[in-house]
């Protein structure tokens, strides 16, 4: 059996960590992982490389004989930084992806997979398809810089698809959650923050920033990994953008209530409307992923919460 050399960038982060744990168990792949600030994680079958993806010199040998690049590296954090420090999500991500895409082009890799997101999409209760995004529509102000950075990188993937034989997959994923997520309150997204707040709550109360009415689409990380495998095996076109989410959305209030219920804790919710929050509703239409690749999410929110809580207890209740 032919083994494909696969390079996972951002392998010590949330999505990257889950990717290498999954890929390292499969004989079809020779797994190489990139880290920078975080320490490499000892996982059998994974070869680690330290590289600053913002430095072109760090990329010179990184892509030697690589067949597939999974680009999960990003500067990212929660709504507090998105509102107060929006610049931190723009420059680093634009630079590292520009250099990595050029290096992948020069190395003539077979497949480049980029984790985008949905922050460029307008708030809407209607499920949105991949081609519903309109360049003339305003991106939500808190997401303006990061949203346009994602669009730029998506367009660079499309550009290089026209210049090469490399296949490009752009994944506009929803709110991903599960093991190895960020759970510290300074950097976490809404799901990780909710888990931590519920599991460490004192005085029987969970504080929620905002009024809890904004809605999100949540997808368990193993379903995202399954999508990546299907894209590698089945993507029919050289360049494609896919929505990857649960296809349903719930309010933050409903999420908190569900986590409280599954944690078996007796907690009340206190909303803090003056704290940083982003008022938007995101709902994805994922029919293209089903139609082209046969992908469907398998993990219900209830099951995903249970799995994440079990992992959190194992990791943090020592």
C-alpha positions as CSV (number, residue, x, y, z in Angstrom):
1,X,0.0,0.0,0.0
2,X,1.3,3.4,-1.0
3,X,1.8,5.8,2.0
4,X,1.1,9.4,1.6
5,X,3.2,12.0,3.5
6,X,0.8,14.4,5.2
7,X,1.9,17.7,6.9
8,X,-0.4,19.1,9.6
9,X,0.3,22.7,10.4
10,X,-0.9,24.0,13.8
11,X,-0.7,20.4,15.0
12,X,-0.5,21.4,18.7
13,X,-3.7,23.3,18.5
14,X,-7.3,22.1,18.9
15,X,-8.2,20.9,15.4
16,X,-4.6,20.0,14.5
17,X,-4.1,17.9,17.7
18,X,-7.3,15.9,16.9
19,X,-6.2,15.5,13.3
20,X,-2.8,14.0,14.1
21,X,-4.2,11.7,16.8
22,X,-6.6,10.3,14.1
23,X,-4.1,10.2,11.2
24,X,-1.3,8.6,13.2
25,X,-3.5,5.5,13.7
26,X,-3.9,5.0,10.0
27,X,-1.2,3.1,8.0
28,X,-2.1,5.0,4.8
29,X,-0.3,8.2,6.1
30,X,3.1,9.2,7.2
31,X,2.2,12.0,9.6
32,X,4.4,15.1,10.0
33,X,3.4,17.8,12.4
34,X,4.3,21.5,12.7
35,X,4.6,23.3,16.0
36,X,6.0,26.7,17.0
37,X,5.4,28.1,20.5
38,X,3.7,25.1,22.1
39,X,5.7,22.0,22.9
40,X,5.5,19.0,20.5
41,X,3.2,16.2,21.8
42,X,4.6,12.7,22.0
43,X,2.3,10.7,19.8
44,X,3.5,7.4,18.2
45,X,3.9,7.7,14.5
46,X,4.1,11.5,14.4
47,X,7.3,13.3,13.3
48,X,7.5,16.9,14.6
49,X,9.0,20.0,13.0
50,X,9.4,23.4,14.6
51,X,8.7,26.2,12.2
52,X,7.5,29.8,12.2
53,X,5.1,29.8,9.3
54,X,5.4,33.6,9.1
55,X,9.1,33.1,8.1
56,X,9.6,32.1,4.5
57,X,13.0,30.5,5.4
58,X,11.2,28.1,7.8
59,X,9.3,26.7,4.9
60,X,12.2,25.9,2.6
61,X,12.5,22.2,3.6
62,X,9.2,21.7,5.4
63,X,7.3,20.6,2.3
64,X,9.9,18.3,0.8
65,X,8.1,15.2,-0.7
66,X,4.8,16.2,1.1
67,X,1.7,14.9,-0.7
68,X,-1.0,16.6,1.4
69,X,-0.9,19.8,3.6
70,X,-3.6,20.3,6.2
71,X,-3.5,23.9,7.3
72,X,-4.9,24.2,10.8
73,X,-2.5,26.9,12.0
74,X,-4.0,30.2,12.9
75,X,-3.9,33.1,15.4
76,X,-7.3,32.8,17.1
77,X,-9.1,33.5,20.3
78,X,-12.5,34.3,21.7
79,X,-14.9,37.3,21.3
80,X,-13.1,39.4,23.9
81,X,-10.0,39.7,21.8
82,X,-12.0,39.8,18.5
83,X,-13.7,43.0,19.8
84,X,-10.8,44.6,21.7
85,X,-7.8,43.5,19.6
86,X,-9.2,42.8,16.1
87,X,-5.8,43.3,14.5
88,X,-4.3,40.2,16.1
89,X,-6.4,38.0,13.8
90,X,-5.4,39.7,10.6
91,X,-1.7,40.2,9.9
92,X,-0.3,36.9,11.2
93,X,-2.9,34.8,9.4
94,X,-2.6,36.6,6.1
95,X,1.2,36.4,6.1
96,X,1.6,32.7,7.1
97,X,-1.0,31.5,4.6
98,X,0.4,33.6,1.8
99,X,3.8,32.1,2.3
100,X,2.6,28.5,2.9
101,X,0.4,28.6,-0.3
102,X,3.4,29.8,-2.3
103,X,5.6,27.1,-0.9
104,X,3.0,24.5,-1.6
105,X,2.7,25.7,-5.2
106,X,6.5,25.5,-5.6
107,X,6.7,22.1,-4.0
108,X,3.9,20.8,-6.3
109,X,2.0,19.1,-3.5
110,X,-1.1,17.1,-4.4
111,X,-3.7,18.4,-2.0
112,X,-4.0,21.5,0.2
113,X,-6.7,21.7,2.8
114,X,-7.5,25.0,4.5
115,X,-9.7,25.5,7.5
116,X,-11.6,28.7,6.9
117,X,-14.7,29.6,9.0
118,X,-18.0,31.3,8.7
119,X,-17.2,34.8,10.1
120,X,-17.6,36.4,6.7
121,X,-21.2,35.3,6.5
122,X,-24.0,37.8,7.4
123,X,-26.2,37.2,10.4
124,X,-29.2,35.3,9.1
125,X,-31.8,32.8,10.4
126,X,-31.9,31.2,6.9
127,X,-29.5,28.3,6.3
128,X,-26.7,29.7,4.1
129,X,-25.1,27.9,1.1
130,X,-21.5,28.3,0.0
131,X,-22.5,30.7,-2.8
132,X,-24.8,32.8,-0.7
133,X,-21.9,35.0,0.4
134,X,-22.0,38.3,-1.5
135,X,-18.9,40.5,-1.9
136,X,-21.2,43.5,-1.7
137,X,-22.7,42.6,1.6
138,X,-21.1,44.2,4.7
139,X,-19.2,41.8,7.0
140,X,-20.1,42.3,10.7
141,X,-17.9,45.1,12.1
142,X,-16.2,43.0,14.8
143,X,-15.3,40.4,12.2
144,X,-14.4,42.9,9.4
145,X,-10.6,42.3,9.5
146,X,-10.6,38.6,10.2
147,X,-13.5,38.0,7.8
148,X,-11.7,39.7,4.9
149,X,-8.5,37.9,5.8
150,X,-10.3,34.5,5.4
151,X,-11.8,35.6,2.1
152,X,-8.3,36.6,0.9
153,X,-6.9,33.2,1.8
154,X,-9.8,31.4,0.2
155,X,-9.2,33.4,-3.0
156,X,-5.5,32.6,-2.9
157,X,-6.5,28.9,-2.8
158,X,-8.6,29.4,-5.9
159,X,-5.8,31.4,-7.6
160,X,-3.2,28.6,-7.1
161,X,-5.7,26.0,-8.2
162,X,-5.7,27.7,-11.6
163,X,-1.9,27.9,-11.6
164,X,-1.1,24.3,-10.7
165,X,-2.3,20.7,-10.5
166,X,-2.8,20.9,-6.8
167,X,-6.3,20.2,-5.4
168,X,-7.6,22.7,-2.9
169,X,-10.3,22.2,-0.3
170,X,-11.6,25.2,1.6
171,X,-13.6,24.2,4.7
172,X,-16.0,26.8,6.0
173,X,-16.7,25.1,9.3
174,X,-19.1,26.1,12.0
175,X,-18.2,26.2,15.8
176,X,-16.1,23.1,16.3
177,X,-15.9,21.7,19.8
178,X,-14.6,18.6,21.6
179,X,-11.4,17.3,23.3
180,X,-8.3,19.5,23.2
181,X,-10.4,22.7,22.7
182,X,-9.4,25.9,24.5
183,X,-11.0,25.9,27.9
184,X,-9.3,28.9,29.5
185,X,-11.7,31.9,29.7
186,X,-9.2,34.3,28.1
187,X,-8.8,32.4,24.8
188,X,-11.8,30.1,24.6
189,X,-14.7,30.2,22.2
190,X,-18.3,30.0,23.5
191,X,-18.4,26.2,23.8
192,X,-15.1,25.8,25.7
193,X,-16.0,28.8,27.9
194,X,-19.4,27.3,28.7
195,X,-17.9,24.0,29.7
196,X,-15.3,25.7,32.0
197,X,-17.9,28.0,33.6
198,X,-20.3,25.2,34.3
199,X,-17.7,22.8,35.7
200,X,-16.0,25.4,37.9
201,X,-19.1,27.4,38.9
202,X,-19.3,28.7,42.4
203,X,-22.3,29.8,44.4
204,X,-24.6,27.8,42.1
205,X,-24.4,30.4,39.2
206,X,-23.0,30.5,35.7
207,X,-22.4,33.9,34.2
208,X,-23.0,34.3,30.5
209,X,-21.7,37.3,28.5
210,X,-24.5,39.0,26.5
211,X,-28.2,38.0,26.6
212,X,-27.7,34.5,25.3
213,X,-30.0,35.0,22.3
214,X,-27.4,34.9,19.5
215,X,-27.3,31.5,17.8
216,X,-24.5,29.3,16.6
217,X,-24.0,26.0,14.7
218,X,-22.0,23.5,16.7
219,X,-20.1,20.5,15.2
220,X,-18.2,17.8,17.1
221,X,-14.5,17.6,16.1
222,X,-14.6,14.0,15.0
223,X,-17.2,14.9,12.4
224,X,-14.9,17.5,11.0
225,X,-12.1,15.0,10.8
226,X,-14.4,12.6,8.9
227,X,-15.1,15.3,6.4
228,X,-11.3,15.8,5.8
229,X,-10.9,12.1,5.0
230,X,-13.8,12.2,2.5
231,X,-12.4,15.4,0.9
232,X,-9.0,13.7,0.4
233,X,-10.6,10.6,-1.1
234,X,-13.5,12.0,-3.1
235,X,-13.4,15.7,-3.9
236,X,-14.4,15.8,-7.5
237,X,-13.0,19.2,-8.5
238,X,-9.6,20.9,-8.2
239,X,-11.0,23.7,-6.1
240,X,-14.0,23.6,-3.8
241,X,-15.5,25.4,-0.8
242,X,-17.6,23.4,1.6
243,X,-19.8,24.3,4.4
244,X,-19.2,21.9,7.3
245,X,-21.5,22.1,10.2
246,X,-24.4,20.4,12.0
247,X,-26.9,22.2,9.7
248,X,-28.8,23.4,12.7
249,X,-28.3,26.3,15.2
250,X,-29.1,26.9,18.8
251,X,-28.9,29.9,21.0
252,X,-26.1,30.4,23.5
253,X,-28.8,30.2,26.2
254,X,-29.8,26.8,25.0
255,X,-26.2,25.7,24.8
256,X,-25.6,26.7,28.5
257,X,-28.8,25.0,29.6
258,X,-27.8,21.8,27.7
259,X,-24.3,21.8,29.3
260,X,-25.8,22.3,32.8
261,X,-28.2,19.5,32.2
262,X,-25.6,17.0,31.0
263,X,-23.2,18.0,33.8
264,X,-25.9,17.1,36.4
265,X,-25.2,20.3,38.2
266,X,-27.7,22.5,39.9
267,X,-26.9,25.9,38.4
268,X,-28.7,29.1,37.6
269,X,-27.7,31.4,34.7
270,X,-26.9,35.1,35.1
271,X,-26.7,37.1,31.8
272,X,-24.2,40.0,31.6
273,X,-25.5,42.1,28.7
274,X,-22.7,44.7,29.1
275,X,-19.8,42.2,28.5
276,X,-18.2,41.7,25.0
277,X,-20.4,39.6,22.7
278,X,-21.1,39.4,19.0
279,X,-24.8,39.6,18.1
280,X,-25.2,37.3,15.1
281,X,-27.0,34.2,14.0
282,X,-25.3,31.6,11.8
283,X,-27.0,28.6,10.2
284,X,-25.3,26.5,7.6
285,X,-26.7,24.6,4.6
286,X,-24.3,21.6,4.2
287,X,-26.0,19.9,1.3
288,X,-23.0,20.3,-0.9
289,X,-20.8,18.2,1.4
290,X,-23.5,15.5,1.5
291,X,-24.0,15.6,-2.3
292,X,-20.4,15.7,-3.4
293,X,-18.7,13.6,-0.7
294,X,-21.5,11.7,1.1
295,X,-20.7,13.5,4.4
296,X,-23.1,13.9,7.2
297,X,-22.5,14.8,10.8
298,X,-22.9,11.8,13.1
299,X,-22.6,13.2,16.6
300,X,-25.6,14.9,18.2
301,X,-25.0,17.9,20.4
302,X,-26.2,16.0,23.4
303,X,-23.7,13.2,22.7
304,X,-20.9,15.7,21.9
305,X,-21.5,17.5,25.2
306,X,-21.3,14.2,27.1
307,X,-18.0,13.2,25.4
308,X,-16.5,16.6,25.9
309,X,-17.5,16.7,29.6
310,X,-16.0,13.2,30.1
311,X,-12.8,14.4,28.5
312,X,-12.7,17.6,30.6
313,X,-13.2,15.7,33.9
314,X,-10.4,13.3,32.9
315,X,-8.0,16.1,32.0
316,X,-8.8,18.9,34.5
317,X,-10.2,17.1,37.6
318,X,-6.8,15.6,38.6
